[in-house]
């Protein structure tokens, strides 16, 4: 018998983000997370910051946006609040600076 994980919405989003970061394709993520392609796309857009309206290019990654804020002398707290990402993730970004 196969074990089934029941995840709440927040855990499911974190699971999808983890799979996206590992380079998994949407079809595989949908199968593993039991989530629609539409929801995967919404999460991907949210994580990457969406699209830049004036030139329709994809916005920079969350890491790039965070690095830019650090270059502007913003604090860790400012980055966490403005980007709405977990503190642990921002701390990981600071370790690569």
MIVEXFI-463303 format. One record per residue: residue in three letters; x, y, z of N, C-alpha, C, O in turn. Coordinates in steps of 0.2 Angstrom, whole numbers, padded with zeros to 4 digits, always signed. Example, Ala and Ser with C-alpha at 12.3 -4.5 7.8 and 13.67 -1.06 7.14 Angstrom:
2
ala+0066-0028+0039+0062-0022+0039+0066-0016+0039+0071-0017+0042 ser+0064-0011+0035+0068-0005+0036+0064+0000+0039+0067+0006+0040 
END
This chain:
97
unk+0004-0006+0000+0000+0000+0000+0004+0006+0000+0009+0007+0004 unk+0003+0011-0004+0006+0017-0005+0004+0022+0000-0002+0023+0001 unk+0009+0025+0004+0008+0031+0009+0006+0037+0005+0008+0039+0000 unk+0001+0040+0008-0002+0047+0005-0001+0052+0010-0003+0052+0016 unk+0003+0058+0008+0004+0063+0012-0002+0068+0011-0004+0070+0006 unk-0004+0071+0017-0010+0076+0017-0006+0082+0019-0004+0083+0024 unk-0006+0087+0014-0003+0093+0016-0008+0099+0016-0012+0099+0012 unk-0007+0104+0020-0011+0110+0020-0008+0114+0015-0003+0113+0012 unk-0012+0120+0013-0010+0124+0008-0003+0127+0008+0000+0127+0003 unk-0001+0129+0014+0005+0132+0015+0011+0126+0013+0016+0128+0010 unk+0010+0120+0016+0015+0115+0015+0015+0113+0008+0020+0112+0005 unk+0009+0113+0004+0009+0111-0003+0013+0116-0007+0016+0115-0011 unk+0012+0123-0005+0015+0128-0009+0023+0127-0008+0027+0128-0013 unk+0025+0126-0002+0032+0125+0000+0035+0119-0004+0040+0119-0007 unk+0031+0114-0005+0033+0108-0008+0034+0109-0016+0038+0107-0019 unk+0029+0113-0019+0029+0115-0026+0035+0119-0027+0039+0118-0032 unk+0037+0124-0023+0042+0129-0023+0049+0124-0023+0053+0126-0027 unk+0049+0120-0019+0055+0115-0018+0056+0112-0025+0062+0111-0027 unk+0051+0109-0027+0051+0105-0034+0053+0109-0039+0057+0108-0044 unk+0050+0115-0040+0052+0120-0045+0060+0122-0044+0063+0122-0049 unk+0062+0123-0038+0069+0125-0037+0074+0119-0039+0079+0120-0041 unk+0071+0113-0039+0075+0107-0041+0075+0106-0048+0078+0101-0051 unk+0071+0110-0052+0071+0109-0059+0065+0105-0062+0066+0103-0068 unk+0061+0102-0057+0056+0098-0060+0051+0101-0064+0049+0107-0064 unk+0048+0098-0069+0043+0100-0074+0036+0101-0071+0035+0097-0066 unk+0032+0105-0074+0025+0106-0071+0021+0099-0071+0018+0098-0066 unk+0022+0095-0076+0018+0089-0076+0020+0084-0070+0016+0081-0067 unk+0027+0084-0069+0029+0080-0063+0027+0083-0056+0025+0079-0052 unk+0027+0089-0056+0025+0093-0050+0017+0092-0049+0015+0090-0043 unk+0013+0092-0054+0006+0091-0053+0005+0084-0051+0000+0083-0047 unk+0008+0079-0053+0007+0072-0051+0009+0071-0044+0006+0068-0040 unk+0015+0074-0042+0017+0073-0035+0013+0077-0030+0012+0074-0025 unk+0012+0083-0032+0008+0087-0027+0001+0087-0027-0003+0090-0023 unk-0002+0084-0032-0009+0084-0033-0012+0091-0034-0016+0093-0030 unk-0009+0094-0039-0011+0101-0039-0011+0103-0047-0008+0100-0051 unk-0016+0108-0049-0017+0109-0056-0011+0113-0059-0007+0116-0055 unk-0010+0113-0065-0005+0117-0069-0006+0124-0067-0002+0128-0067 unk-0013+0127-0067-0014+0134-0066-0011+0136-0059-0008+0141-0058 unk-0012+0131-0054-0010+0133-0047-0002+0133-0047+0001+0137-0044 unk+0001+0128-0051+0008+0128-0051+0011+0135-0054+0016+0138-0052 unk+0008+0137-0060+0009+0143-0063+0009+0149-0058+0013+0153-0058 unk+0003+0149-0055+0002+0155-0050+0008+0155-0045+0010+0160-0043 unk+0010+0149-0042+0015+0149-0037+0022+0151-0040+0026+0155-0037 unk+0023+0149-0046+0029+0150-0050+0030+0158-0051+0035+0161-0050 unk+0024+0161-0053+0024+0168-0054+0025+0172-0048+0029+0177-0047 unk+0022+0170-0042+0023+0173-0036+0030+0172-0033+0032+0177-0031 unk+0033+0167-0034+0040+0166-0032+0045+0170-0036+0049+0173-0033 unk+0044+0170-0043+0048+0174-0047+0047+0181-0047+0051+0185-0050 unk+0042+0184-0044+0040+0191-0044+0035+0193-0050+0034+0199-0051 unk+0033+0188-0054+0028+0189-0059+0032+0192-0065+0037+0190-0067 unk+0028+0196-0069+0031+0199-0075+0031+0206-0075+0027+0210-0071 unk+0036+0209-0078+0037+0216-0078+0032+0219-0084+0033+0217-0090 unk+0028+0223-0082+0022+0225-0087+0025+0229-0093+0022+0228-0098 unk+0030+0234-0092+0032+0238-0097+0036+0234-0103+0035+0237-0108 unk+0039+0229-0101+0042+0226-0107+0041+0218-0107+0044+0215-0111 unk+0036+0216-0103+0033+0209-0103+0039+0204-0102+0038+0198-0104 unk+0045+0206-0099+0050+0201-0098+0049+0198-0091+0046+0202-0087 unk+0051+0192-0090+0050+0190-0083+0054+0194-0078+0060+0196-0080 unk+0052+0195-0072+0055+0198-0067+0061+0194-0064+0061+0188-0066 unk+0065+0197-0061+0071+0194-0058+0069+0189-0052+0063+0190-0050 unk+0073+0184-0051+0071+0179-0046+0071+0183-0039+0073+0188-0038 unk+0068+0179-0034+0067+0182-0028+0074+0183-0025+0075+0188-0021 unk+0079+0178-0026+0085+0179-0024+0088+0186-0026+0091+0190-0023 unk+0088+0187-0033+0090+0193-0036+0087+0199-0033+0090+0204-0032 unk+0080+0199-0032+0077+0205-0029+0080+0206-0022+0080+0212-0020 unk+0081+0201-0018+0083+0201-0011+0090+0204-0011+0092+0209-0007 unk+0095+0202-0016+0102+0205-0016+0101+0212-0018+0105+0216-0015 unk+0097+0214-0023+0096+0221-0024+0095+0225-0018+0097+0231-0017 unk+0090+0223-0014+0088+0226-0008+0094+0227-0003+0095+0232+0000 unk+0098+0222-0003+0104+0222+0002+0109+0227-0001+0112+0231+0003 unk+0110+0228-0008+0114+0233-0010+0111+0240-0009+0115+0244-0009 unk+0105+0240-0008+0102+0247-0006+0102+0248+0001+0098+0252+0004 unk+0106+0244+0005+0106+0244+0012+0100+0243+0016+0099+0246+0021 unk+0096+0239+0013+0090+0237+0017+0091+0232+0022+0096+0228+0020 unk+0088+0231+0027+0089+0226+0032+0086+0220+0030+0082+0219+0026 unk+0088+0214+0034+0085+0208+0033+0078+0208+0034+0074+0205+0030 unk+0075+0212+0039+0068+0212+0041+0065+0215+0035+0059+0213+0033 unk+0068+0221+0032+0064+0224+0026+0063+0219+0020+0058+0219+0017 unk+0069+0215+0019+0068+0210+0014+0063+0205+0015+0059+0203+0011 unk+0063+0202+0021+0058+0197+0023+0051+0200+0022+0046+0197+0019 unk+0050+0206+0024+0043+0209+0024+0041+0211+0017+0035+0209+0015 unk+0045+0214+0013+0043+0216+0007+0043+0211+0002+0039+0211-0003 unk+0047+0205+0002+0047+0200-0002+0042+0194+0000+0040+0190-0004 unk+0040+0195+0006+0035+0190+0009+0038+0183+0008+0034+0178+0006 unk+0044+0182+0010+0047+0175+0010+0050+0174+0017+0051+0178+0021 unk+0051+0167+0018+0053+0165+0025+0060+0168+0027+0064+0169+0023 unk+0060+0170+0033+0067+0172+0036+0073+0168+0034+0078+0170+0032 unk+0072+0161+0035+0077+0156+0034+0079+0157+0027+0085+0156+0025 unk+0075+0158+0022+0077+0158+0015+0081+0165+0014+0086+0164+0010 unk+0079+0170+0017+0083+0176+0016+0090+0175+0019+0095+0178+0017 unk+0090+0172+0025+0097+0171+0028+0101+0167+0024+0107+0168+0023 unk+0098+0162+0020+0102+0158+0015+0105+0162+0010+0111+0161+0008 unk+0101+0167+0008+0103+0172+0002+0109+0176+0005+0114+0177+0001 unk+0109+0178+0011+0115+0182+0014+0121+0178+0015+0127+0181+0015 unk+0121+0171+0015+0127+0167+0016+0130+0167+0009+0136+0165+0009 unk+0127+0168+0004+0131+0168-0003+0133+0175-0005+0137+0175-0010 unk+0132+0180-0001+0135+0187-0002+0142+0187-0001+0146+0192-0002 
END
